[in-house]
Amino acid sequence: MHARIPVSGLCRLARALVATCLLLAQPHARAATTLPPEVGNLLVKHGIPHDAVSLVVQEAASGRDLLSFNAGALRNPASAIKLLTTIAALELLGPAYVWHTNYLLDGTLDSDGRLRGNLVMRGGGDPFLTVDRLWSHVLAIRERGVHHIDGNLIIDNTLFNIPPHDRGAFDGQSERLYNVGPDAALTNFSATRFVIEPMDGRINVFADPPLANLVIDNRIRPQDGKCSSRTAGWGHQFERQDGRIIARFTGVYRPRCGAHSISRSIVSNGEYTYQLFRYLWESMGGTFSGGYRHGATPETARQLVSLPSRPLAENIASINKYSNNVMARQLLLTIGAEWNPDPAADTRASGVAAIGEWLANVGIDTTGMVLDNGSGLSRDGRISAAQMAKLLSVAWHSNWQPEFLASFSLAALDGTMRKRLRKSSLAGRARIKTGLINGVRSMAGYVHAANGRHYSVTMMIDSNKVNYWNGNQVQDAVLEWVYLQN
């Protein structure tokens, strides 16, 4: 039996159908192809050519272009490319994916807890094996009866088949953390934070975390006066001496400046892992008589414990909010190792191939796109604003959209956007991944506009006239314009 519709209801239905047909017959409003005046004026003010800029703004739900300017130009995205690495990882590995670090005994374990042989650390590529997590690893080993190690720490980082990494190759700043290379047994990003802190009339300097062979030679003197700069008046250098690393700090520091810190990477990934492990081991009362060496796990070694990482969803938040380069590189290599487990295969190339296949499957044209190392710390990376906008659209409709959105820096609240737009209505309403290398300023993400709609925003500037400060001004003007859309 068919339900009857009253005559009055039929009239209302007819009117609704006519209105719907008229709406569908109307063409969509054309996307703007010129920059908003406030944005164009800023570019002129800073001498940035319009042809060095690409900008695409889309309605997130429909994918409709609101503005499209130089959308097809291939540009270096800098760290904005991390969005591709992380959404691909969510799709290919899943948000609950975890890495495992395995510890094995290559020797005999006496009843008194003495290992007569080597301890093997087989890295699983964990991108966030920080000092606190490594401390929990040491505790887990001791809980299983190992208290004294008579041999070496064998670091097996063979999971990733990659060439040796030159930390100084990109810009000559080999001690800077953004230049640390990936490693299947990476710990704490190979980072040491040096803290300068006034206390009781003197200037203290300490390392966090300490390393077993690190010695601080503190020659900084206090100096009275107003704090004009925390970085002026003092300096540091690192040198090796009798098997130790000497961190020498000299000059003057004004107590009114309060505490200040710098983070540096001063030894290779392998040496760092060994020295940090040894420091934590001995801090718990253990003894360690050997050194360390790299190598594959001996066939005679037997499993002691396997320890999981944080899940992938938590790790991508660290990658995108704080633009962690080495974590992004670890993620690309993890995708490669999972996609092609052949030990002889180039792990980075496998990761790039896996992501390329995924992009093709979701309908994104990869013509001209260059992912390189997945972090954006590259002069070779390339993507167009149109390709990035399509990626943001795919991510918006992904099953893992909540995990992906949670990884972005929130304007005025956290990550690389925490100091921006604080006095704006955009505070907390823009989720943005920024990018910066010399001559490149980029951003990509989403804005929850005043009209209640969400828009995706992609902007890339490739010019020797752009820098951090004027790039921020241009980006903020774009975000304000998007927020005020009707």
Helices and strands as residue ranges (DSSP letters): H 7-25, H 37-45, G 50-52, E 53-59, E 65-69, E 74-75, G 78-81, H 82-93, E 100-109, E 114-122, H 131-143, E 148-149, E 153-156, G 177-179, G 188-190, E 192-199, E 202-208, E 214-222, E 234-241, E 244-253, G 255-257, E 260-264, H 269-283, E 287-288, E 292-294, E 302-308, H 312-322, H 325-339, H 347-361, E 383-384, H 385-396, H 401-405, E 409-410, G 415-417, E 430-437, E 440-448, E 454-462, H 468-483
